[in-house]
């Protein structure tokens, strides 16, 4: 047993990785676990997880692909739009926020695959926002750009062939945290109304002090050091301090009432496990609607890095019926 630095809470050893996923990790030695700020430029130029081409995004003719510049508070924001070619009327949409620890990634990145898969299965459109990255653009730039893109999507919904009452915001990792923060902004500003939020292993808490963050030091894909790097890029010296905004770190929000139906999932063997479980619990405590899945032995991003594993197949299963319920399709 080990003792945490902040208090006397004792935590045990890390949960074991699923054996199939552990083998996948062993086969990917180029992925850094303890990412530090000096590695950011190289990671942004890396080719481990490349962007999708237009041809790949069309998925054999399932989608019409376009890009638009959206006016934002810090200049134009690129958005990627996938419109189902078979649509005969207004369709629901996934407004997607990409991951990358606040410091890397694009709206064509590999983590977007889950959103594209869901949209293709259900005949939904996708609008994917390419927000500016930290540390060059710290808080509140990323979340305000995500919010501006959402407002634009709703305002142009008819033109895009989207039903404005059936928009689900979604995101993975840092994108999941930004999606949660954008949802809080939409609630507190009174618009736009969202049908639901879908948060894949979201990055929610800058304090980085949970048992899971301490258990996973030096393990998996995004450990406590990497988490410090991402949050410090976004917040600078304010990271972990008393005045961090919930629009930067949604776990700081004390009132999670009034949120749309929420789906959250996370691995048991990753840094974000406890903050995701706590966020779901806080939604329930506020009288809200949340569905939570904790996948045993899953490391951060396991579906992306080991998509053919049994656990990845299991994790994808509940999302389709959940989306059908919240969207009424």
N, C-alpha and C positions, 0 to 999 in steps of 0.2 A: 504493500500500500504506500501511497505517496501523500504528502500534505501540500495543499495549494499555497501559493505565495500570499494571497489576500486574506485568508482566514484559516480556520482549523478544519474546514471540510476535507475529508479524506476521500480520495478517488483511487480506484483500483487500476489495474493494467488496461490497456486499450482493448476494446472488443476485437475478436479475430476477424480478419477479412474472410469473406466467402472464398473457399478454395479456388474456384474457377476465376474469380476476380483477382486473387493474389497472383495467380499464374500470369494473368494479363498484365499486371503491374510489373512483374519481373521482366516481361518482354518489351517494356517501354522505358529503357534506362535514360533516355534523353529528356524526360519530363522532370523538371526540378521540383522537389518537395518544399524546401525552405527558400522560397523566392525572396530575393532582396532587391532593393531599388536599382542597383547597378545592372541587374539582369533585364530590366524592362525593355531597353532598346533592342536587345537581341531577341527577346521573346516576340516583340511586335513584328520582327522581320522573319520569324521562324516559319517553317513549313509543316510542322507536325499536324496542325489543324488548319487546313487551307480554306479559303472562301469558296463558295459555290459559284459556278458560272451561270449565266442566263439560261443556257441550254439545260443544265442540271436542275435549275429552279422550275423550268417549264414542266418537268416530270412527264415527258412523253406527250405533251399537249394538254395536261390537266390544268395548267395555269397560264394565264397571260401575265407577263412580267413587265413592270415599268418602274421607273424611279422619278421622284418629284422632289424639288427643293421646297421646304416648308419654312416660312418666316418664324424666327425665334428671337428670344431676348438677346442673343449673342451672335446673330447672323443666321443665315440659312442652315437648315438641318436637313440632311438627305433622308428620305424615307424610301424603302423598297416596298412595292405593292405587288402582291400575288392575287389575281382575281380568277376564280374558277371559270373555265371556259364553258362549262355546261350550265352555268347559272341562267335562269330564265326570269328572275326577279331579284329583289333585294335579298342578300344573304347575311348571315351572321359573320363576325370577323374576330380574329385574334390580333390584338395590338401587342406586338412582341418587342421585348427589351432584351438585348443580347447580354451575355455574361462576359467575364474576363477580369474579374477582381477590381473593377473600376479603372484599370490601367491599360487594358488591351481589348481586342475583339472588334468585330464589325457586325453590321446588320445582315451580312451574308455568311456569318461564321457557322462552324459545324454545330455549335450548341443550338442553333435555330432549327435543326432537323426535326426535333420533337414537335415543334409548333407546325412545321410544314406537313409532317405526317398526319397530325390531327386534323389540319385543315383539309387535306386531300381526302381523308376518310369520311369527313362529315360535310364536305361541300362548302367550306368556309373560305372567306378571303383572309389574307394576312397583310398587315401593315407593320413593317419592321423599322424601327427608328435607329439612326446612326448618331447617337449622342456624342458630344465631345468628351475626351478622356482626361482623367487626372494622371499625373499631378499638374500638367499644363493648364487644366481647367478644373479647379477644385470645386467643392460644394459652394453654392447651389447650382452650378452650371449643369451638371448631368441631369439632375432631377427636373429642373425647370425646362430643359430641352425635351425630356420625355413627356412632361405635361403639355408643352406647346404642341408636340406632335399628336398627342391624344386629342386635344381641342380641335386641331386642324382636321383630324380624321372624322370627328363627329360633325363638324361644320360642312365637310365635303362628302358626307356619307352617301347621299343620293347619287352624286356624280361618280362615286367609286363603286356604286352598286351594293352598298352596305346598308343593312338595317341598323340605324343608330341605337335602337333599344336592345340589340343583341351583340354587344361588343364585350369581349373578355380580354382583360389585360393579363399578359403572361410574361414570365421571364425566368432565366436560370442563373443561379449563383448571384453575382453582383447585379445582373439583370433582374433576378427575383427580388432582391432588396430594393432596387429602383422601381420596380413595378409596385411593390407594397407601398413605397413612399409616394409614388404618383397617385395611388389610390387614396392615401391619406390627404394629399393635396386636393384631389377632386372632391372628397367628402367635405373638407373644411372650407373650400371655396364655393361649394354648392353646385358644382358641375365640372365635368360631364358626369352623367349617371352611367355606371358600369353594371353589366349583367353579372359579372363574376370576376374573381382574380385567381390565377393559376400560377403557383409559386413553386418552381423546381429548386430544391436545395438552396433556398435563398440566403443571402448574406445580409443579416439584419442587425447585428450588434457590434459596435465598434469597441466595446470594452474588452472583448476577447479573454474573458476570465472564467468561462464555464468549465465544468468538468471535461466535457468532450474536447474543448480547445486545448486543455492541458494533457489529455490522454494521447492526442494525435500529434504531439511534437515530433517532427522528423519522420512522419509516416504519411503514406498516401500521396495525394496530389496537391493539396492546399492545406498546409499545416499552420500552426500558430504564428510562426515567423512570416510566412506569406501573408497571413491575415493582417498582421501588423503593417506590412508593407502596403497592402491595398488601402487599408483605412487611413494610414498616415498620408498617402498620396492624396486622398480625398479631403482630409480634414486638417492636415498639418499638426501643429502642436496642440490643437484642441482635442485630438483623438483620445478617448478614454476619460476626458474631463467632465465636469458637471454640467456644461452648457451646450452639449451637442443636440442639435435639432432632430426631432423624429423624422423630418423630411430628408435627413441624411442617413440616420440609423433608425429604422422603424421600431426596433425593440425599445427605444426610449419613450415611445408613446404610452401614456398611462391610461388612455381611454380608447379602446378598440371597438366601441359601439358604432353602429351605423355603417358598417362595411358590407359590401356585397358578399354573396356566398364565396367561400375561399377553399381552394384545394392546395394542400402543402404536402411535399414529400421530401425525404432526406434519407441518407444511409445511416446505419447505426455506428459505423466506423469512420466518421468524418467530423471535422471541426465544427460544422454548423448544427450538428444533431440537437443539442440542448436548446439553442436559441430558437430553432424551428418548433420544437415541441412546446416551448414556453409561449411562443407567439400564438400557436393554435389554442393553448389553454387560456390565454388572455382573451381571445375572441369568444370562446365559450363562456368565460366568466362575465363578459359584457353582454351575454345573451345572443351572440351571433351564431352564424352557420359556418362550420369549418369541417373539412374532411382531411384527416392526417394519416399519412403512411410512412412508417419507419422501416426501411428495408434492411434485414439482418445481414451484416457483413459487407454492406455497400460502402465503398469509398466515394469521395467527392467526384462527381462526374462519371460514375461507373457506366452509365448507359451510353455515354458518348465514346468512351474508350474501349468498352467491351460490349457492343450492341447485341452480339449473338449469344451472350451468356444467358443462363436460365433466369438469373435474378433480373437482368435487364428486360427479358420478355415478361416476367411477372410484373415488374414495375409499370410497364406500359399499359397493362390490362385495365385498371380501374378508371382511366381518364376518359375514355370514350363514353361509357355510360354516365359518368358525372357530367360531362359537357352536354350530353343529350338532355339530362334532367334540367340543368340550369338554363339551357337555351330553348327548351321545349321543342326539340327536333327529333 
